[in-house]
Amino acid sequence: MLKLTPRAEVSRFWTFASPVLALLVTVIIGVILFAALGKDPVRGLQVFFWEPIKSSYALGELMVKATPLLIIALGLAVCFRSNVWNIGAEGQFVMGAVFAGGVALLADKDTGRWIVLAVMLAGVVGGMVWAGITALLRDRFNANEILVSLMLVYVADMVLSYMVFGPWKDPQGYNFPQSKTFEAVTKIPKIMDGSRMTIGLLLGLAGVGLLWVFLFRTRAGFAQLVGGLAPAAARYAGFSSRRALWTALLVSGGAAGLAGALEVAGPIGQLTPYVPAGYGFAAIIVAFVGRLHPVGIVFSAVLMSMFYIGGELAQSRLGLPKSLTGVFQGLLLFSLLACDTLIAYKVSFYKAFRPAAQ
């Protein structure tokens, strides 16, 4: 029989090395998976880990995918460190896109570039409103934030579908369910010509610094951390659990909404039913692989964007289903959970007691 026994002391080295080991395990399982599917494992790994970085254009596309993952995961890190389980960042991402798209559709050829700031702020507001519903229900009625935030994802998808199939449907769009293409003046500025990278990447990197300062150098950040690690101690110290709840969800929702605004006013350029791309769910893995630390999240966001691009390339070049992206994401998460379990617990073998025969 097997038994998990808590370790007397958790290894600090393996606490940070665990994601690397989890990635290695994921790669090994991926090699076995490619071989089982009759594909060249070397070619499969090349598609996932070399093709996305082999040229400047490929790196630019990698950053396009990494930007929303980075921004959303930074917000989720605040929630998870505060022991608030926001699983609905995907819905907050979608509502940020809807709010931002509504502002972008108001622009015309005479509108000034100030509209870009209004579009991004609308996205932040949209995400905060959607996360605020979860915070309100948890605060007033003690509703489970996991279930509430998750169910609101599907409501957000329905809101988006209603708008693009109804009031915001492009009359010149040949009956396709999409809004008209946003005016050029509303588009998020690009970092360089010839690339789809926008200033969203710079905002994400700035968010890394701001989150580090907030979590580790401010009293409010300390209150969030204490509230997550030891709620009773937080109450004894006079920290408000209600404030921690609202702060965590509003910050997380605002970050997801900003990512949605940057996506629709950036690479997409209009509202469509395909705005939900799973970034909000993938960002949960990004946050945990990055150890809920702002710097670690940067590296895990890049890794997860490799899986997105690798899945698309595997579909077009190897004839594999695009769902392989989700397979690799799941493998990475479960490998990390397994590694973390072995860090905190040791496996013991013992003989099961059997009563003597009478």
C-alpha positions in Angstrom: 0.0 0.0 0.0 1.1 3.6 -0.7 0.8 6.4 1.8 1.6 10.1 1.4 3.4 11.5 4.4 4.0 15.3 4.8 7.6 16.2 4.6 9.2 17.9 7.7 10.7 20.6 5.4 9.8 21.5 1.9 12.8 21.9 -0.4 13.2 25.5 -1.5 15.2 24.5 -4.6 12.5 22.1 -5.8 9.8 24.7 -5.1 11.2 26.8 -8.0 12.6 23.9 -10.0 9.3 22.0 -10.1 7.9 23.8 -13.1 11.0 22.9 -15.1 10.7 19.3 -14.1 7.0 19.4 -15.0 7.9 20.8 -18.5 10.5 18.0 -18.9 7.8 15.4 -18.0 5.4 17.0 -20.4 8.0 16.8 -23.2 8.7 13.1 -22.5 5.0 12.3 -22.6 4.6 14.4 -25.7 7.3 12.4 -27.5 5.5 9.2 -26.6 2.2 10.7 -27.8 3.7 11.7 -31.2 5.1 8.2 -31.6 1.8 6.7 -30.8 0.1 8.8 -33.4 2.6 7.7 -36.0 4.4 11.1 -36.3 8.1 11.9 -36.0 8.6 12.9 -32.4 11.6 15.1 -33.3 9.5 17.0 -35.9 6.7 17.3 -33.4 8.9 18.9 -30.8 10.4 21.1 -33.4 6.9 22.4 -34.3 6.1 23.2 -30.7 9.4 24.5 -29.4 11.5 25.7 -32.4 9.1 27.0 -35.1 7.6 29.7 -32.7 11.1 31.3 -32.2 13.0 30.7 -35.4 12.5 34.1 -36.9 11.7 37.7 -35.9 8.2 37.4 -37.3 7.7 34.1 -35.4 8.8 35.8 -32.2 6.4 38.6 -32.9 3.5 36.2 -33.2 4.7 34.5 -30.0 4.4 37.8 -28.2 1.0 38.4 -29.6 -0.2 35.1 -28.0 1.7 35.7 -24.8 0.4 39.2 -24.2 -3.2 38.3 -23.1 -2.0 35.3 -21.2 0.5 37.5 -19.3 -2.0 40.2 -18.4 -4.8 37.8 -17.4 -2.4 35.7 -15.3 -1.0 38.7 -13.4 -4.6 39.5 -12.3 -5.3 35.9 -11.4 -2.1 35.8 -9.3 -3.6 38.5 -7.0 -6.8 36.4 -6.6 -5.1 33.1 -6.0 -2.6 34.6 -3.5 -5.6 36.0 -1.7 -7.3 32.6 -1.6 -10.0 33.9 -3.9 -10.6 31.3 -6.7 -11.6 33.3 -9.8 -12.1 30.6 -12.5 -14.1 32.9 -14.7 -11.4 35.1 -16.2 -12.5 34.0 -19.7 -15.9 35.6 -19.2 -14.2 38.8 -17.9 -12.0 38.7 -21.0 -15.1 38.5 -23.2 -17.0 41.2 -21.5 -13.9 43.5 -21.7 -13.9 42.8 -25.4 -17.6 43.6 -25.6 -17.3 46.9 -23.7 -14.2 47.9 -25.7 -15.9 47.0 -28.9 -18.9 49.1 -28.1 -16.7 52.1 -27.6 -14.7 51.4 -30.8 -17.9 51.2 -32.8 -18.8 54.8 -31.8 -15.7 56.1 -33.6 -15.8 57.6 -37.1 -13.2 59.0 -39.4 -13.1 62.3 -37.5 -12.5 60.8 -34.1 -9.1 61.5 -32.5 -6.6 59.0 -31.2 -7.8 59.6 -27.7 -10.4 56.9 -28.5 -7.7 54.3 -28.0 -7.4 55.1 -24.3 -11.3 55.1 -24.0 -11.3 51.6 -25.6 -8.8 50.2 -23.2 -10.6 51.8 -20.2 -13.9 50.4 -21.4 -12.3 47.0 -21.5 -11.1 47.4 -17.9 -14.5 48.5 -16.8 -16.2 45.6 -18.5 -14.0 43.0 -16.8 -14.4 44.7 -13.5 -18.2 44.8 -13.8 -18.3 41.1 -14.6 -15.9 40.2 -11.7 -17.9 42.5 -9.5 -20.9 40.3 -9.9 -19.0 37.4 -8.4 -17.6 39.6 -5.6 -21.1 40.8 -4.8 -22.6 37.4 -4.6 -19.7 36.0 -2.6 -19.8 39.1 -0.2 -23.6 39.3 0.3 -24.8 35.8 0.0 -21.6 33.7 0.5 -21.9 32.2 -2.9 -19.1 30.0 -4.1 -16.9 32.2 -6.3 -15.7 29.2 -8.3 -19.1 28.2 -9.5 -20.4 31.8 -10.0 -17.4 33.0 -11.9 -17.4 29.9 -14.1 -21.1 30.1 -14.9 -20.7 33.7 -15.8 -18.3 32.7 -18.6 -21.2 31.2 -20.5 -23.4 34.2 -19.9 -20.7 36.4 -21.3 -20.4 34.2 -24.4 -24.2 34.6 -24.9 -24.0 38.4 -24.5 -21.2 38.5 -27.2 -23.3 36.2 -29.5 -26.4 38.4 -29.1 -24.5 41.5 -30.0 -22.8 40.2 -33.1 -25.9 38.3 -34.3 -28.1 41.3 -33.5 -27.6 45.0 -32.8 -23.9 45.2 -33.7 -24.0 42.9 -36.8 -22.3 44.5 -39.8 -25.0 45.2 -42.4 -22.3 45.1 -45.0 -20.9 41.8 -43.7 -22.7 39.4 -46.1 -24.8 38.1 -43.1 -21.7 36.9 -41.2 -22.1 37.2 -37.4 -19.6 40.0 -36.8 -19.4 43.7 -36.2 -18.0 46.0 -38.8 -14.2 46.4 -38.8 -13.2 49.0 -36.3 -11.9 52.4 -37.6 -8.1 52.6 -37.9 -8.1 55.4 -35.3 -9.3 52.9 -32.7 -6.6 50.3 -33.3 -4.1 49.6 -30.5 -0.7 51.1 -31.6 1.9 48.6 -32.9 5.4 48.4 -31.5 7.0 48.1 -34.9 6.1 47.9 -38.5 5.8 44.4 -40.0 4.6 42.9 -36.8 1.3 42.5 -35.0 2.8 43.2 -31.6 1.0 46.1 -29.9 1.7 48.2 -26.9 -0.2 45.6 -25.0 3.0 43.8 -24.5 4.6 46.9 -22.9 1.6 47.3 -20.7 1.9 43.6 -19.6 5.6 44.1 -18.8 4.8 47.2 -16.9 2.1 45.2 -15.0 4.8 42.8 -13.9 6.7 45.6 -12.2 3.5 47.1 -10.7 2.3 43.8 -9.3 5.7 43.0 -7.8 5.7 46.4 -6.0 2.1 45.9 -4.9 2.5 42.4 -3.5 5.9 42.7 -1.9 6.4 46.4 -1.1 3.0 47.8 0.0 0.8 47.3 3.0 -2.2 46.6 0.8 -0.3 43.8 -1.0 0.8 42.4 2.4 -2.8 42.4 3.5 -3.7 40.4 0.4 -0.9 37.8 1.0 -1.7 37.4 4.8 -5.4 37.1 4.0 -4.7 34.2 1.6 -2.2 32.4 3.8 -3.7 32.9 7.2 -7.3 34.4 7.3 -7.5 34.3 11.1 -4.2 36.2 11.4 -5.4 38.7 8.9 -8.5 39.4 10.9 -6.5 39.7 14.1 -4.2 42.2 12.4 -7.2 44.3 11.4 -7.1 43.5 7.7 -10.5 43.6 6.0 -11.5 40.3 4.4 -14.2 42.1 2.4 -11.7 44.6 1.0 -9.3 41.8 0.1 -12.1 39.9 -1.7 -13.2 43.0 -3.7 -9.6 44.1 -4.4 -8.6 40.6 -5.7 -11.6 40.2 -8.0 -11.7 43.7 -9.3 -8.0 43.7 -10.1 -8.3 40.3 -11.8 -11.4 41.3 -13.7 -9.9 44.6 -14.8 -6.7 42.8 -16.1 -8.8 40.2 -18.0 -11.0 43.0 -19.4 -7.9 45.0 -20.5 -6.6 41.8 -22.3 -10.0 41.5 -24.1 -9.8 45.1 -25.2 -6.3 44.8 -26.5 -7.3 41.7 -28.4 -10.3 43.0 -30.2 -8.9 46.5 -30.9 -5.5 44.9 -31.8 -5.0 41.7 -33.8 -8.7 40.9 -34.3 -9.9 44.4 -35.2 -13.7 43.6 -34.8 -16.1 41.6 -32.6 -16.8 38.0 -33.7 -18.2 34.9 -32.0 -14.6 33.6 -31.9 -13.2 36.2 -29.5 -13.3 33.6 -26.7 -10.0 31.8 -27.4 -9.5 30.1 -24.1 -7.0 32.6 -22.8 -8.8 33.0 -19.5 -8.6 29.3 -18.7 -5.1 28.9 -20.0 -4.0 31.8 -17.9 -4.9 29.8 -14.8 -2.2 27.3 -15.8 0.2 30.2 -16.6 -0.3 31.7 -13.1 0.5 28.4 -11.3 3.4 27.4 -13.5 4.8 30.8 -12.9 4.4 30.1 -9.1 2.1 33.1 -8.8 5.1 35.4 -9.0 5.1 38.2 -11.6 8.5 37.3 -13.1 7.7 33.6 -13.2 4.5 34.4 -15.0 6.4 36.1 -17.8 8.2 32.8 -18.7 5.2 30.6 -18.3 3.1 32.9 -20.5 5.7 32.6 -23.3 5.7 28.8 -22.8 1.9 28.6 -23.0 1.9 30.7 -26.1 4.3 28.2 -27.7 1.7 25.5 -27.0 -1.0 27.7 -28.8 1.2 28.3 -31.9 2.5 24.7 -31.8 -1.0 23.3 -31.8 -1.9 25.5 -34.9 1.2 24.4 -36.7 0.7 20.7 -35.8 -2.7 20.9 -37.4 -1.5 22.5 -40.7 1.9 20.7 -41.0 1.5 17.3 -39.3 -2.2 16.8 -39.8 -2.9 16.5 -36.1 -6.0 18.0 -34.4 -5.8 21.5 -33.0 -7.0 20.1 -29.7 -3.4 18.9 -29.2 -2.9 22.4 -27.7 -5.3 21.5 -24.9 -3.6 18.2 -24.4 -0.2 19.8 -23.8 -1.7 22.4 -21.5 -3.4 19.6 -19.5 -0.2 17.5 -19.4 1.8 20.5 -18.1 -0.8 21.2 -15.4 -1.1 17.6 -14.2 2.7 17.2 -14.3 3.1 20.3 -12.2 0.5 19.1 -9.7 2.3 15.7 -9.4 5.6 17.4 -8.9 4.2 19.7 -6.2 2.6 16.8 -4.4 6.0 15.0 -4.2 7.6 18.2 -3.0 5.2 18.5 -0.1 4.8 14.8 0.6 6.9 11.7 0.5 5.6 8.3 -0.7 5.7 5.6 1.9 5.1 1.9 1.4 3.5 -0.2 4.1 1.8 -3.5 4.5 -2.0 -3.4 4.9 -3.2 -4.9 8.2 -5.1 -8.1 7.7 -6.8 -9.7 10.7 -5.7 -13.3 11.5 -8.0 -16.0 10.2 -10.2 -17.4 13.0 
